[in-house]
Amino acid sequence: MRCTHRARHTTTDALCHTPRLTQVNWRLLYDCGALSVSLTRGDTLPGPGFSAALTATTETGGAGDSHRGAIAMALVEALRSEVAADTDFSVASSAGRDFPQGSDAWQALFKKA
């Protein structure tokens, strides 16, 4: 699709030329559908094993799956937290649309683990 106003572009309206996602894919569905997070102390999550082939494209994932956003946020919040100091945590994702918001929510998860 060609832009009709190319001659008057600025850096702020260059987004009209940025490629957009035109299809819903399993990664997008998983990112939206598996936002609930649980933490357990230690490296205790089961690996996906043989079932990885069966759960790789589901909205909710399977045993041992972790949401990339949950992993990143757990790492950042663990670095800020005294409760999480010198402790290993397993980060599991599950079906749900409630991602922990703010440091207080993460502190509660670290204490509960």
C-alpha atoms as a printed R data frame, in Angstrom:
    type eleno elety resid chain resno      x       y      z
1   ATOM     1    CA   MET     A     1  0.000   0.000  0.000
2   ATOM     2    CA   ARG     A     2  1.527   3.284 -1.105
3   ATOM     3    CA   CYS     A     3  1.265   6.430  0.989
4   ATOM     4    CA   THR     A     4 -0.288   9.429 -0.780
5   ATOM     5    CA   HIS     A     5  1.225  12.101  1.473
6   ATOM     6    CA   ARG     A     6  4.902  11.071  1.277
7   ATOM     7    CA   ALA     A     7  6.121  14.556  0.300
8   ATOM     8    CA   ARG     A     8  5.077  16.149  3.595
9   ATOM     9    CA   HIS     A     9  6.354  13.484  6.021
10  ATOM    10    CA   THR     A    10  7.982  14.290  9.317
11  ATOM    11    CA   THR     A    11  9.535  11.937 11.839
12  ATOM    12    CA   THR     A    12  6.330  11.943 13.899
13  ATOM    13    CA   ASP     A    13  4.053  10.631 11.163
14  ATOM    14    CA   ALA     A    14  6.480   8.060  9.772
15  ATOM    15    CA   LEU     A    15  4.527   5.379 11.648
16  ATOM    16    CA   CYS     A    16  2.123   5.119  8.737
17  ATOM    17    CA   HIS     A    17  4.920   3.232  6.925
18  ATOM    18    CA   THR     A    18  5.678   0.849  9.796
19  ATOM    19    CA   PRO     A    19  4.618  -2.733  9.020
20  ATOM    20    CA   ARG     A    20  1.614  -3.847 11.010
21  ATOM    21    CA   LEU     A    21  0.525  -7.244 12.232
22  ATOM    22    CA   THR     A    22 -2.258  -8.304  9.916
23  ATOM    23    CA   GLN     A    23 -2.821 -11.800 11.256
24  ATOM    24    CA   VAL     A    24 -3.469 -13.092 14.712
25  ATOM    25    CA   ASN     A    25 -0.910 -15.775 15.515
26  ATOM    26    CA   TRP     A    26 -0.355 -18.142 18.432
27  ATOM    27    CA   ARG     A    27  2.348 -15.939 19.998
28  ATOM    28    CA   LEU     A    28 -0.070 -13.016 20.186
29  ATOM    29    CA   LEU     A    29 -2.810 -15.228 21.626
30  ATOM    30    CA   TYR     A    30 -0.405 -16.637 24.228
31  ATOM    31    CA   ASP     A    31  0.874 -13.157 25.126
32  ATOM    32    CA   CYS     A    32 -2.705 -12.038 25.771
33  ATOM    33    CA   GLY     A    33 -4.103 -15.197 27.327
34  ATOM    34    CA   ALA     A    34 -1.387 -16.400 29.712
35  ATOM    35    CA   LEU     A    35 -0.715 -13.341 31.847
36  ATOM    36    CA   SER     A    36 -1.258 -14.878 35.290
37  ATOM    37    CA   VAL     A    37  2.013 -15.468 37.134
38  ATOM    38    CA   SER     A    38  3.021 -17.773 39.954
39  ATOM    39    CA   LEU     A    39  6.415 -18.041 41.614
40  ATOM    40    CA   THR     A    40  7.920 -20.993 43.464
41  ATOM    41    CA   ARG     A    41 11.259 -21.090 45.251
42  ATOM    42    CA   GLY     A    42 14.017 -22.975 43.492
43  ATOM    43    CA   ASP     A    43 14.271 -24.442 40.027
44  ATOM    44    CA   THR     A    44 11.204 -26.594 40.443
45  ATOM    45    CA   LEU     A    45  9.085 -26.209 37.322
46  ATOM    46    CA   PRO     A    46  8.721 -29.308 35.195
47  ATOM    47    CA   GLY     A    47 10.119 -29.077 31.703
48  ATOM    48    CA   PRO     A    48  7.669 -29.295 28.834
49  ATOM    49    CA   GLY     A    49  9.107 -32.648 27.736
50  ATOM    50    CA   PHE     A    50  7.190 -34.538 25.061
51  ATOM    51    CA   SER     A    51  4.096 -32.376 25.528
52  ATOM    52    CA   ALA     A    52  5.965 -29.319 24.182
53  ATOM    53    CA   ALA     A    53  4.988 -30.325 20.659
54  ATOM    54    CA   LEU     A    54  1.352 -30.453 21.708
55  ATOM    55    CA   THR     A    55  1.233 -27.223 23.726
56  ATOM    56    CA   ALA     A    56  3.562 -25.068 21.615
57  ATOM    57    CA   THR     A    57  0.719 -23.326 19.813
58  ATOM    58    CA   THR     A    58 -1.973 -23.114 22.487
59  ATOM    59    CA   GLU     A    59 -3.264 -19.884 23.999
60  ATOM    60    CA   THR     A    60 -2.586 -20.985 27.564
61  ATOM    61    CA   GLY     A    61  0.647 -22.943 27.189
62  ATOM    62    CA   GLY     A    62  1.531 -26.041 29.127
63  ATOM    63    CA   ALA     A    63  3.451 -27.255 32.159
64  ATOM    64    CA   GLY     A    64  6.766 -25.474 32.480
65  ATOM    65    CA   ASP     A    65  5.868 -22.631 30.119
66  ATOM    66    CA   SER     A    66  6.726 -19.098 31.143
67  ATOM    67    CA   HIS     A    67  5.521 -15.849 29.647
68  ATOM    68    CA   ARG     A    68  8.428 -13.747 28.375
69  ATOM    69    CA   GLY     A    69  6.982 -10.630 29.992
70  ATOM    70    CA   ALA     A    70  6.664 -12.436 33.321
71  ATOM    71    CA   ILE     A    71 10.271 -13.602 33.172
72  ATOM    72    CA   ALA     A    72 11.518 -10.100 32.395
73  ATOM    73    CA   MET     A    73  9.429  -8.440 35.107
74  ATOM    74    CA   ALA     A    74 10.335 -11.079 37.696
75  ATOM    75    CA   LEU     A    75 14.002 -10.462 36.986
76  ATOM    76    CA   VAL     A    76 13.687  -6.690 37.304
77  ATOM    77    CA   GLU     A    77 11.570  -6.880 40.450
78  ATOM    78    CA   ALA     A    78 13.851  -9.523 42.005
79  ATOM    79    CA   LEU     A    79 16.795  -7.162 41.614
80  ATOM    80    CA   ARG     A    80 14.839  -4.487 43.512
81  ATOM    81    CA   SER     A    81 13.603  -6.787 46.253
82  ATOM    82    CA   GLU     A    82 15.316  -7.772 49.482
83  ATOM    83    CA   VAL     A    83 12.851 -10.659 49.837
84  ATOM    84    CA   ALA     A    84 14.164 -12.165 46.591
85  ATOM    85    CA   ALA     A    85 17.858 -11.628 47.366
86  ATOM    86    CA   ASP     A    86 20.070 -14.684 46.873
87  ATOM    87    CA   THR     A    87 17.084 -16.880 46.018
88  ATOM    88    CA   ASP     A    88 16.170 -18.837 42.902
89  ATOM    89    CA   PHE     A    89 12.583 -18.655 41.679
90  ATOM    90    CA   SER     A    90 10.665 -20.523 39.027
91  ATOM    91    CA   VAL     A    91  8.272 -18.335 37.080
92  ATOM    92    CA   ALA     A    92  5.185 -20.063 35.721
93  ATOM    93    CA   SER     A    93  2.474 -18.656 33.535
94  ATOM    94    CA   SER     A    94 -1.124 -19.734 33.402
95  ATOM    95    CA   ALA     A    95 -4.357 -18.753 31.751
96  ATOM    96    CA   GLY     A    96 -5.590 -15.370 32.812
97  ATOM    97    CA   ARG     A    97 -5.424 -11.713 31.899
98  ATOM    98    CA   ASP     A    98 -4.250 -10.296 35.217
99  ATOM    99    CA   PHE     A    99 -0.546  -9.466 35.029
100 ATOM   100    CA   PRO     A   100  0.953  -8.364 38.376
101 ATOM   101    CA   GLN     A   101  1.009  -4.572 38.441
102 ATOM   102    CA   GLY     A   102  3.623  -2.690 40.428
103 ATOM   103    CA   SER     A   103  6.325  -3.575 42.907
104 ATOM   104    CA   ASP     A   104  3.871  -4.330 45.715
105 ATOM   105    CA   ALA     A   105  2.210  -7.097 43.715
106 ATOM   106    CA   TRP     A   106  5.586  -8.646 42.909
107 ATOM   107    CA   GLN     A   107  6.734  -8.350 46.532
108 ATOM   108    CA   ALA     A   108  3.638 -10.292 47.577
109 ATOM   109    CA   LEU     A   109  4.444 -13.009 45.014
110 ATOM   110    CA   PHE     A   110  8.048 -13.293 46.249
111 ATOM   111    CA   LYS     A   111  6.910 -13.557 49.873
112 ATOM   112    CA   LYS     A   112  4.246 -16.140 49.019
113 ATOM   113    CA   ALA     A   113  6.722 -18.358 47.124
